[in-house]
Amino acid sequence: MADRVAFELRDDVYRRPLETATERLGIGAGWKCADVGAGGGDVSVALGKIVGPTGRVFAIDIDPRRRDQVAEAASKETQVIALTQAAEELLLPEKVDLAFCRFLLLQVVDPKLVIERMASVVRTDGWVVIQEAITSAGRIGESPISALAGTMRHPDIGIKVPLMVHELGLEMTDCWAEAPVALGDTPEARYLEAMTDTLMIEEPIMLPPIVTTIARIRR
């Protein structure tokens, strides 16, 4: 239950980077998307609302329990299709306009392979969007939030993604970082509490910046 609360809070405080990316790309009705590492399905549902009934969203996660969570969360979005699949073995029944992941590469064994698989399911002139954190950059006041790194395989993967995209021969068209900053009893403070068992409301906090990398697929 605690993990689920943490994920829900995380999805809330990091919602703005997703909105920024979808607006910059002009994602709209009829788009076909893949949400890789869909988790509880918040991004899949958000994309489903954008692409509408003429579009399609494949919500992919390695955990079958997540598939059921996505199905429940997206019950009103019939264009969201939940699939159980490892990101390293990603295969879809059709090419998509957009392959998206957020907070996925932190955990996988081979992030570069996952990016390559994501690119493989995107049509020519389609897009790969990757949103990953630089965990060590989180702060309470002037002190690092070192506890957030936890058991992550690649806690600072966000800063490494642009080079991986370049090495794979993808065309990087945009890249930027955003970090939630707050003071007081806020969703950001509650997320930090869920992750570290410490509620910090008297000092400003900056959660780890999330780096958005956008690449276009040229073949």
Secondary structure, DSSP 4 states (H G I P E B T S, - for coil): -HHHHHHHHHHHHTHHHHHHHHHHHT--TT-EEEEET-TTSHHHHHHHHHH-TTSEEEEEES-HHHHHHHHHHTTT-TTEEEEE--GGG---SS-EEEEEEES-TTT-S-HHHHHHHHHHTEEEEEEEEEEEE-GGG-EETTEE-GGGGTT-S-TTGGGTHHHHHHHTT-EEEEEEEE--EE-SS-HHHHHHHHHHS----SS-EEPPPEEEEEEE---
